[in-house]
């Protein structure tokens, strides 16, 4: 008897801690990854929302400012003093004869002033209004495009060649457009409107007003976020009109080649040397575009900082959980793993056959303590059971050996009697099977004779019908031979007729050749007559008419001869084909006639053979009737003999079966006794394998 020692439980505890730690690590990594993704989506969504709002706000304010500017220009252009100034300009231009001058001549004449200056008072009024309305320049033209009033010196006197002037004069308004004022050194916005008293009145001229960018710059600055979102206003060519970052001077927007055309609802990305996220909105009748953009590095930097903080938090949580796992592992090892290891060692010793093991008594009243006490009681019960099994196994082995010896003698006698009965039964069965086979063969022979008799009778009938059919076919073939001979004669006549047609066609061809020669001679004669007539002059005029008629007749004869030659050639080809076909038909008819004659001879031979077969079939029919009677008598006798043999074989089979059953029962008793002895021996051996200790 010995007491178990607790084996090492470090591997179980280590696996528990490692796998739990790995699970926690994976869980924290998944949470961190999902958190990083959520942070990224939220930061980018907030950044994109700011960009979209900035672009939308700037575009709305710019549309409102442009609409206000256009309304101001329409209002100024409808003032009575402005309308009168435009009309007065047209009157003065006509008085000066300017409409008759070329554009270059008009520019040269007013190069010093570049204006008609028809109303100084209106000019002063417009200049005073320019301070409050942020007007950089105002000019009013007459209906011919000549400057009637200007608040500043312009670069041109004649404006009718400008696109904005033609558009405003024809449609009533030229949309706002941006340009760089070199004299002022800044970008300005110009709007042109037709000068008229009412909307339905004819245009008396055009007013163009140039504004500063103060209102637009304020709108972009209000929509932008300093250091985060910049807002730029660009024209259709990609030049920056105004920017929240400061003066633009119509420089090209760096990312313009990478921007999509038109307005885009979603945020787009482009690269102007620095990756940017942008929102684009159209304004000023889609002639301008507002681009709100921010460097992509700003939201990405915010995402990176948040991600770093998230991973640091996850690491701290992992370290804290790892410490908790270590403490839990120490507790589990002391209260559960170590007692469980001792119980496992005891169970392994019992499984190895050592029932002498003793477990220490446990006073703990938990599941592990109860399991230890139950295991000790189980080992003591196994020791008692093993001793009882050993004693019972020895007694069972002795009794099984006595029973086996008695059963062997009975089994030998039963086997000998069963063998003899089985031999007699097998021989009787073989004899009965042989007689049965002979009876079956006789029955089949009888059926074959009956079938042969029926077939012979049918054969006689068919031979008679075949002989009649052969006679009819030979008569028909004789008729066919006579018809084929007549057809062959007709084919030969057709061939002879074809030869006659061919000879006649050759004669026609020779006649056609003669007509062609006559036509050629007639042509030569007509040609000679024409030459003689022309040589005779006025006296040969009548002869000329005759020569022309002869020439026309020769041409007609030549054409007719040519057509006749074609027809004759075609006829000769057809005649040749008909002659070949007739020859082939005659040859085919001759071959068919010979084949038909051979068929007549063959049917004669068939008729003779059918007559001989009819006689032989009658003889077979009579022999089959005699054979059928003999076979029927033999079959009846074999059936009676087979029934007697089968009864004897059945009786012997019953005797053999009884002997075999007795032998089988004896063998089963012997086998059972042997199995019982073997089982008792194995049980004794297995019980002896257990070590029970010194006192057992």
C-alpha positions in Angstrom: 0.0 0.0 0.0 1.3 3.4 -0.9 0.0 7.0 -1.1 -0.1 8.9 -4.4 1.9 12.0 -5.0 0.3 14.9 -6.9 1.9 15.2 -10.4 2.8 18.5 -12.0 -0.2 20.5 -13.1 1.8 23.2 -14.7 1.0 22.1 -18.2 -2.8 22.2 -17.7 -2.6 25.6 -15.9 -0.3 26.9 -18.6 -2.5 25.8 -21.4 -5.5 27.3 -19.7 -3.8 30.6 -19.2 -2.2 30.7 -22.7 -5.5 29.9 -24.5 -7.5 32.3 -22.4 -4.8 34.9 -23.0 -4.8 34.3 -26.7 -8.6 34.5 -26.8 -8.5 37.8 -24.9 -5.8 39.1 -27.2 -7.8 38.2 -30.3 -11.0 39.7 -28.7 -9.1 42.9 -27.9 -7.5 43.0 -31.3 -11.0 42.6 -32.9 -12.4 45.3 -30.7 -9.5 47.6 -31.5 -9.8 46.9 -35.3 -13.5 47.6 -35.2 -13.0 50.7 -33.1 -10.3 51.9 -35.5 -12.6 51.4 -38.5 -15.5 53.1 -36.7 -13.2 56.1 -35.8 -12.0 56.3 -39.4 -15.5 56.3 -40.8 -16.7 58.9 -38.3 -13.7 61.2 -38.7 -13.9 61.0 -42.5 -17.7 61.5 -42.4 -17.4 64.6 -40.2 -14.6 65.9 -42.5 -16.7 65.2 -45.6 -19.7 66.8 -44.0 -17.7 70.0 -43.2 -16.5 70.1 -46.8 -20.0 69.6 -48.3 -21.5 72.2 -46.0 -18.7 74.7 -46.8 -19.2 74.2 -50.6 -23.0 74.4 -50.3 -22.9 77.5 -48.1 -20.4 79.3 -50.4 -22.3 78.4 -53.6 -25.6 79.7 -52.1 -24.0 83.0 -50.9 -22.2 83.5 -54.2 -25.5 82.9 -56.2 -27.2 85.4 -53.9 -24.4 88.0 -54.4 -24.4 87.6 -58.2 -28.2 87.8 -58.3 -28.0 91.1 -56.2 -25.3 92.5 -58.6 -27.4 91.6 -61.6 -30.4 93.2 -60.0 -28.4 96.4 -59.3 -27.2 96.6 -62.9 -30.7 96.1 -64.2 -32.0 98.8 -61.9 -29.2 101.3 -62.9 -29.7 100.5 -66.6 -33.4 101.4 -66.3 -32.8 104.8 -64.7 -34.2 107.6 -66.9 -31.0 109.5 -66.9 -29.0 106.5 -68.1 -31.6 105.7 -70.8 -31.4 109.4 -71.9 -27.6 109.3 -71.9 -27.6 106.1 -74.2 -30.1 107.7 -76.6 -28.1 111.0 -76.6 -25.0 109.0 -77.4 -26.6 107.4 -80.4 -27.7 110.9 -81.6 -24.3 112.4 -81.2 -22.6 109.4 -82.8 -24.9 109.8 -85.8 -24.1 113.5 -86.0 -20.4 112.7 -85.9 -20.8 110.1 -88.7 -19.3 107.4 -86.5 -21.6 104.6 -87.8 -20.0 105.1 -91.3 -16.4 104.8 -89.9 -14.6 101.6 -89.4 -13.8 100.3 -86.0 -10.1 101.3 -86.3 -11.1 104.8 -87.5 -13.5 105.3 -84.6 -10.9 104.1 -82.1 -8.3 106.5 -83.6 -10.7 109.5 -83.5 -11.5 109.1 -79.7 -8.1 107.7 -78.6 -7.6 110.6 -76.2 -10.9 110.4 -74.3 -12.4 107.1 -75.4 -15.9 108.3 -74.5 -18.5 110.7 -75.9 -19.2 111.9 -72.4 -22.7 113.0 -73.3 -23.9 113.5 -69.7 -21.3 114.6 -67.1 -24.0 114.8 -64.4 -25.0 111.2 -64.8 -21.3 110.2 -64.9 -20.8 112.0 -61.5 -23.9 110.2 -60.1 -22.6 106.8 -61.1 -19.2 107.5 -59.7 -20.7 108.6 -56.3 -22.8 105.4 -56.2 -19.7 103.4 -56.9 -18.3 104.0 -53.4 -21.3 102.6 -51.6 -21.9 99.7 -54.0 -18.3 98.7 -54.4 -18.3 99.6 -58.1 -14.9 99.7 -59.6 -16.0 101.0 -63.1 -19.2 101.9 -64.9 -19.7 102.5 -68.6 -22.8 103.2 -70.7 -22.8 102.6 -74.5 -25.2 103.7 -77.2 -27.0 101.3 -79.5 -23.9 101.2 -81.8 -21.5 100.2 -79.0 -19.8 103.6 -78.6 -18.9 104.7 -75.0 -21.5 107.4 -74.0 -20.5 107.6 -70.3 -17.5 106.1 -68.5 -16.5 106.6 -64.8 -12.9 105.5 -65.6 -10.7 105.6 -68.7 -11.4 102.4 -70.7 -9.1 100.4 -72.9 -11.5 100.6 -75.9 -13.9 103.2 -77.3 -15.9 100.8 -79.4 -17.5 97.9 -77.4 -19.7 96.4 -80.1 -17.1 93.8 -81.0 -17.1 92.4 -77.4 -19.0 89.2 -76.7 -20.5 90.6 -73.5 -21.9 93.6 -75.3 -23.6 91.5 -78.1 -25.1 89.1 -75.5 -26.4 91.9 -73.3 -27.8 93.9 -76.3 -29.6 90.9 -77.8 -30.7 88.9 -74.7 -30.9 91.8 -72.1 -28.2 90.5 -69.7 -24.7 89.2 -69.9 -23.9 86.9 -66.9 -21.2 87.9 -64.4 -17.7 87.2 -65.6 -14.3 87.6 -63.9 -11.2 89.4 -65.3 -8.0 90.9 -64.0 -7.8 94.7 -63.9 -4.2 95.5 -64.6 -4.5 99.2 -63.8 -6.0 98.4 -60.3 -4.0 95.2 -59.9 -6.9 93.1 -58.7 -9.6 90.7 -60.0 -13.0 92.2 -60.7 -16.5 91.0 -61.6 -18.3 92.6 -64.5 -22.1 92.4 -65.3 -23.7 94.0 -68.4 -27.4 94.8 -69.0 -29.3 96.3 -71.8 -30.3 99.9 -71.3 -34.1 100.2 -71.7 -37.1 101.9 -70.1 -39.0 98.6 -69.6 -38.6 94.9 -70.1 -40.6 95.1 -73.4 -38.9 98.2 -74.8 -36.1 98.1 -77.4 -32.5 98.4 -76.1 -31.1 101.9 -76.3 -27.6 100.7 -75.4 -25.7 98.6 -72.8 -24.5 99.3 -69.3 -21.5 97.4 -67.9 -20.7 97.6 -64.2 -17.4 96.2 -62.8 -17.5 95.2 -59.1 -14.8 94.4 -56.6 -14.5 90.9 -54.9 -15.3 92.1 -51.4 -18.7 90.4 -51.1 -17.4 87.1 -52.7 -14.3 87.1 -50.6 -16.4 87.5 -47.5 -18.7 84.6 -48.5 -15.7 82.3 -49.1 -14.1 83.3 -45.8 -17.3 82.7 -43.9 -17.8 79.2 -45.4 -14.2 78.2 -44.8 -12.6 76.9 -41.6 -9.2 78.4 -40.9 -6.5 75.8 -41.0 -8.9 73.0 -42.0 -11.2 73.7 -44.9 -10.3 76.1 -47.7 -12.9 77.4 -50.3 -11.9 78.6 -53.8 -14.1 80.0 -56.6 -12.9 79.0 -60.0 -14.2 79.8 -63.5 -14.7 77.4 -66.4 -11.1 77.5 -67.4 -9.9 76.5 -63.9 -8.6 80.0 -62.9 -9.1 81.0 -59.3 -11.4 84.1 -59.0 -11.5 84.3 -55.3 -10.1 82.2 -52.4 -10.6 82.1 -48.7 -6.8 81.9 -48.4 -6.4 85.4 -49.8 -5.8 87.1 -53.2 -6.0 84.7 -56.2 -5.1 87.0 -59.3 -6.8 84.4 -61.6 -4.1 81.9 -61.2 -4.9 78.4 -62.3 -6.2 76.1 -59.6 -3.5 73.4 -59.0 -5.9 70.5 -58.9 -8.1 71.6 -61.8 -6.9 68.9 -64.3 -7.8 66.2 -61.7 -11.3 67.5 -60.9 -14.4 66.0 -62.4 -16.4 68.1 -64.8 -19.6 69.7 -63.5 -21.1 69.4 -60.1 -20.5 66.3 -58.0 -22.7 65.4 -55.0 -20.1 63.2 -53.3 -16.7 64.1 -51.9 -13.9 63.5 -54.5 -10.1 63.1 -54.1 -7.4 64.7 -56.1 -3.7 65.4 -55.9 -2.2 68.9 -56.4 1.1 67.8 -54.8 -0.8 67.1 -51.6 -3.6 64.6 -51.4 -6.9 66.6 -51.0 -10.6 65.8 -50.3 -13.0 68.2 -52.0 -16.6 69.0 -52.7 -17.6 70.8 -55.9 -20.7 73.0 -56.4 -21.8 74.9 -59.5 -22.7 78.6 -59.3 -23.5 81.6 -61.5 -25.5 79.5 -64.0 -22.8 76.7 -63.9 -20.2 79.1 -65.3 -18.2 79.0 -62.0 -17.5 76.3 -59.5 -17.0 76.4 -55.8 -14.3 74.0 -54.6 -14.2 73.3 -50.8 -11.2 71.2 -50.0 -9.0 70.1 -47.1 -5.7 68.2 -47.0 -6.4 64.5 -46.5 -3.5 64.4 -44.0 -5.6 66.3 -41.5 -8.4 63.7 -41.0 -5.8 60.9 -41.4 -3.7 62.5 -38.7 -6.7 62.6 -36.4 -7.5 59.0 -37.2 -3.9 58.0 -36.5 -3.9 59.7 -33.1 -7.2 58.1 -32.1 -6.0 54.7 -33.3 -2.8 55.0 -31.2 -4.8 55.9 -28.1 -7.2 53.0 -28.8 -4.3 50.4 -29.1 -2.7 51.8 -25.9 -6.0 51.3 -24.1 -6.3 47.8 -25.5 -2.7 47.0 -24.3 -3.4 48.3 -20.8 -6.6 46.2 -20.6 -4.7 43.1 -21.9 -2.0 43.5 -19.2 -4.7 43.9 -16.5 -6.6 40.8 -17.7 -3.3 38.8 -17.9 -2.7 39.6 -14.2 -6.2 38.5 -13.3 -5.7 35.3 -15.3 -2.4 34.6 -13.3 -4.2 35.1 -10.0 -7.1 32.9 -11.1 -4.6 30.2 -12.3 -2.9 30.0 -8.8 -6.3 29.6 -7.1 -7.5 26.9 -9.6 -4.2 25.0 -9.2 -4.4 25.0 -5.4 -8.2 24.1 -5.1 -9.0 22.1 -8.2 -6.0 21.2 -10.4 -3.8 19.6 -7.7 -6.6 17.4 -6.1 -7.8 16.5 -9.6 -4.2 15.4 -10.5 -4.1 13.1 -7.5 -7.4 11.5 -8.4 -6.2 11.1 -12.1 -3.0 9.4 -10.8 -5.1 7.0 -8.7 -7.4 6.2 -11.6 -4.3 5.5 -13.8 -2.9 3.1 -11.2 -6.2 1.2 -11.0 -6.3 1.1 -14.8 -2.8 -0.4 -14.7 -4.0 -3.2 -12.2 -2.7 -1.8 -8.9 -5.5 -1.9 -6.4 -3.2 -1.4 -3.5 -3.2 2.4 -3.9 -4.4 4.6 -1.0 -5.7 8.1 -1.3 -5.3 10.6 1.5 -8.5 11.4 3.4 -10.0 14.7 2.3 -12.0 16.9 4.8 -13.0 19.5 2.2 -16.8 19.4 1.6 -16.8 20.6 -2.0 -17.1 18.6 -5.3 -13.4 17.6 -5.4 -13.4 16.4 -1.8 -16.6 14.4 -2.4 -15.0 12.9 -5.5 -11.8 11.9 -3.6 -13.8 10.1 -0.9 -16.0 8.3 -3.4 -12.9 7.2 -5.4 -11.3 5.6 -2.2 -14.5 3.7 -1.5 -14.6 2.5 -5.1 -11.0 1.1 -5.0 -11.8 -0.8 -1.7 -14.9 -2.3 -3.4 -12.8 -3.4 -6.4 -10.3 -5.2 -4.2 -13.1 -7.2 -2.5 -14.7 -8.0 -5.9 -11.4 -9.2 -7.4 -10.8 -11.8 -4.6 -14.4 -13.2 -5.1 -13.9 -13.4 -8.9 -10.7 -15.4 -8.5 -12.3 -18.1 -6.3 -15.4 -18.4 -8.6 -13.2 -18.7 -11.7 -11.3 -21.7 -10.4 -14.5 -23.7 -9.6 -16.0 -22.9 -13.0 -12.9 -24.1 -14.8 -13.1 -27.6 -13.1 -16.8 -28.1 -13.9 -16.4 -27.1 -17.5 -13.6 -29.6 -18.1 -15.8 -32.5 -16.9 -18.7 -31.4 -19.1 -16.4 -31.1 -22.2 -15.1 -34.7 -21.9 -18.7 -36.2 -21.8 -19.9 -34.2 -24.7 -17.0 -35.3 -27.0 -18.1 -39.0 -27.0 -21.7 -38.3 -27.8 -20.7 -35.9 -30.6 -18.5 -38.5 -32.3 -21.4 -41.2 -32.5 -23.8 -38.6 -33.8 -21.5 -37.3 -36.5 -20.9 -40.9 -37.8 -24.6 -41.6 -38.1 -25.3 -38.2 -39.7 -22.5 -38.8 -42.3 -24.0 -42.2 -43.3 -27.5 -40.8 -43.7 -26.2 -37.8 -45.6 -24.4 -40.1 -48.1 -27.6 -42.1 -48.8 -29.7 -39.0 -49.1 -27.3 -37.4 -51.5 -27.2 -40.5 -53.8 -31.0 -40.7 -53.8 -31.2 -37.0 -54.6 -28.8 -37.4 -57.5 -30.7 -40.4 -58.9 -34.0 -38.5 -58.6 -32.5 -35.4 -60.3 -31.2 -37.6 -63.1 -34.6 -39.2 -63.7 -36.2 -35.8 -63.5 -33.8 -34.4 -66.1 -34.5 -37.4 -68.4 -38.2 -36.7 -68.1 -37.7 -33.1 -68.8 -35.6 -33.9 -71.9 -38.3 -36.3 -73.1 -40.9 -33.6 -72.7 -38.7 -31.1 -74.6 -38.1 -33.8 -77.3 -41.9 -34.3 -77.6 -42.5 -30.6 -77.9 -39.7 -30.4 -80.5 -41.3 -33.3 -82.5 -44.6 -31.5 -82.4 -43.0 -28.3 -83.5 -41.1 -30.1 -86.3 -44.4 -31.7 -87.5 -46.1 -28.3 -87.6 -43.1 -26.7 -89.3 -43.0 -29.5 -91.9 -46.7 -29.1 -92.6 -46.2 -25.3 -92.9 -43.2 -25.9 -95.1 -45.2 -28.0 -97.6 -47.7 -25.2 -97.8 -45.0 -22.5 -98.3 -43.2 -24.6 -100.9 -46.4 -24.9 -102.9 -47.0 -21.1 -102.7 -43.3 -20.4 -103.6 -43.5 -22.7 -106.7 -46.6 -20.8 -107.9 -44.9 -17.5 -107.2 -41.8 -18.6 -109.1 -43.8 -19.6 -112.1 -45.6 -16.2 -112.1 -42.3 -14.2 -111.8 -40.7 -16.3 -114.6 -43.7 -15.4 -116.9 -43.4 -11.7 -115.9 -39.7 -11.7 -116.6 -40.2 -13.2 -120.1 -42.6 -10.4 -120.8 -40.0 -7.9 -119.5 -37.4 -9.4 -121.8 -39.6 -8.9 -124.8 -40.4 -5.2 -123.8 -36.7 -4.5 -123.2 -35.8 -5.8 -126.7 -38.4 -3.5 -128.2 -37.0 -0.6 -126.1 -33.4 -1.4 -127.3 -34.6 -1.2 -130.9 -36.2 2.2 -130.3 -33.0 3.5 -128.6 -31.0 2.4 -131.6 -33.4 4.1 -134.0 -33.2 7.3 -131.8 -29.3 7.2 -132.1 -29.6 6.8 -135.9 -32.0 9.8 -136.0 -29.6 11.8 -133.9 -26.8 11.1 -136.3 -29.0 12.4 -139.2 -29.8 15.6 -137.2 -26.1 16.1 -136.6 -25.2 15.8 -140.3 -28.0 18.2 -141.2 -26.7 20.7 -138.5 -23.2 20.4 -140.0 -24.6 21.3 -143.4 -26.5 24.3 -141.9 -23.2 25.4 -140.3 -21.5 25.2 -143.7 -24.3 27.3 -145.2 -23.9 29.8 -142.4 -20.2 30.1 -143.1 -21.1 30.7 -146.8 -23.5 33.5 -145.7 -20.8 35.1 -143.5 -18.3 35.1 -146.5 -21.0 36.7 -148.7 -21.6 39.3 -146.0 -17.9 40.1 -145.8 -17.7 40.4 -149.6 -20.8 42.6 -149.6 -19.1 44.9 -147.0 -16.0 45.1 -149.3 -18.2 45.8 -152.3 -20.1 48.5 -150.4 -16.9 50.1 -149.3 -15.4 50.1 -152.9 -18.7 51.5 -154.2 -18.7 54.2 -151.6 -15.1 55.2 -152.6 -16.0 55.2 -156.3 -19.1 57.3 -155.6 -17.2 59.8 -153.6 -14.6 60.0 -156.3 -17.4 60.6 -158.9 -18.8 63.5 -157.0 -22.3 64.7 -157.7 -22.8 62.1 -160.5 -22.2 59.3 -158.1 -24.7 60.4 -155.4 -27.3 57.8 -156.5 -24.6 55.1 -156.5 -23.7 56.2 -152.9 -27.2 55.4 -151.7 -27.0 51.9 -153.3 -23.6 51.3 -151.7 -25.0 52.2 -148.2 -28.0 49.9 -148.7 -25.6 47.1 -149.8 -23.5 47.8 -146.7 -26.5 47.7 -144.4 -27.7 44.5 -146.0 -24.2 43.0 -145.5 -24.2 44.0 -141.8 -27.7 42.5 -141.4 -26.6 39.3 -143.2 -23.5 39.0 -141.0 -25.5 39.5 -137.8 -28.1 36.9 -138.9 -25.3 34.5 -139.9 -23.7 35.0 -136.5 -26.9 34.3 -134.7 -27.5 31.3 -136.9 -24.0 30.0 -136.1 -24.7 30.3 -132.4 -28.0 28.4 -132.7 -26.4 25.7 -134.9 -23.5 25.3 -132.4 -26.0 25.0 -129.5 -28.0 22.5 -131.6 -24.9 20.4 -132.4 -24.1 20.3 -128.7 -27.6 19.2 -127.8 -27.5 16.6 -130.6 -24.2 15.3 -129.3 -25.6 15.1 -125.8 -28.7 13.3 -127.1 -26.6 10.9 -129.1 -24.5 10.0 -126.0 -27.6 9.7 -123.9 -29.2 7.4 -126.5 -26.0 5.2 -126.6 -26.0 5.0 -122.8 -29.7 4.1 -122.8 -29.2 1.4 -125.3 -26.3 0.0 -123.4 -28.3 0.1 -120.1 -31.3 -1.6 -121.8 -29.0 -4.3 -123.1 -27.6 -4.9 -119.6 -31.0 -5.0 -118.1 -32.2 -7.5 -120.8 -29.3 -9.8 -120.1 -30.0 -9.6 -116.3 -33.7 -10.3 -116.8 -32.8 -13.4 -118.9 -30.6 -14.6 -116.1 -33.4 -14.0 -113.6 -35.7 -16.2 -115.8 -33.2 -19.0 -115.7 -32.8 -18.5 -111.9 -36.5 -18.7 -111.3 -36.6 -22.0 -113.3 -34.0 -23.4 -111.0 -35.9 -22.2 -107.9 -39.0 -23.8 -109.1 -37.3 -27.2 -109.5 -35.6 -26.8 -106.0 -38.9 -26.0 -104.4 -40.5 -29.2 -105.8 -37.6 -31.3 -104.3 -37.9 -29.5 -101.0 -41.7 -30.2 -100.9 -41.1 -34.0 -101.2 -38.4 -33.9 -98.4 -40.7 -31.9 -96.1 -43.5 -34.4 -96.4 -41.1 -37.2 -95.4 -40.0 -35.2 -92.4 -43.6 -34.6 -91.3 -44.3 -38.4 -91.2 -41.1 -39.2 -89.3 -41.9 -36.5 -86.7 -45.4 -38.0 -86.0 -43.8 -41.4 -85.3 -41.1 -39.9 -83.0 -43.7 -38.0 -81.0 -45.6 -41.1 -80.1 -42.4 -42.9 -78.8 -41.3 -39.9 -76.8 -44.7 -39.6 -75.0 -44.6 -43.3 -73.8 -41.0 -42.9 -72.5 -41.9 -39.7 -70.6 -44.8 -41.3 -68.8 -42.6 -44.2 -67.5 -39.8 -41.8 -66.4 -42.3 -39.6 -64.4 -43.4 -42.7 -62.4 -39.8 -43.7 -61.6 -38.9 -40.1 -60.6 -41.7 -39.9 -58.1 -40.6 -43.1 -56.3 -37.0 -42.0 -56.1 -37.9 -38.6 -54.7 -39.9 -40.2 -51.9 -36.9 -42.4 -50.9 -34.6 -39.4 -51.0 -36.9 -37.4 -48.8 -37.0 -40.1 -46.1 -33.2 -40.3 -46.1 -33.0 -36.6 -45.7 -35.2 -36.7 -42.6 -32.9 -39.3 -41.0 -29.8 -37.3 -41.8 -31.4 -34.1 -40.5 -32.2 -35.8 -37.2 -28.7 -37.1 -36.8 -27.2 -33.7 -37.7 -29.5 -32.0 -35.1 -28.3 -34.4 -32.4 -24.7 -33.9 -33.4 -25.1 -30.1 -33.5 -26.7 -30.1 -30.0 -23.9 -32.2 -28.6 -21.3 -29.9 -30.3 -23.0 -26.8 -28.9 -22.9 -28.3 -25.4 -19.1 -29.1 -25.8 -18.5 -25.6 -27.3 -20.3 -23.9 -24.5 -18.3 -25.9 -21.9 -15.1 -25.1 -23.6 -16.0 -21.4 -23.9 -17.0 -21.4 -20.2 -13.6 -23.0 -19.2 -11.7 -20.4 -21.4 -13.7 -17.6 -19.9 -13.1 -18.8 -16.4 -9.4 -19.1 -17.1 -9.2 -15.6 -18.6 -11.2 -14.2 -15.7 -8.8 -15.9 -13.3 -5.8 -14.5 -15.2 -7.2 -11.0 -15.3 -8.1 -11.1 -11.6 -4.6 -12.3 -10.8 -3.2 -9.3 -12.6 -4.5 -7.0 -9.9 -2.1 -6.2 -7.0 -4.2 -6.4 -3.8 -1.5 -5.6 -1.2 -0.2 -7.7 1.7 -3.4 -8.1 3.7 -5.7 -9.2 0.8 
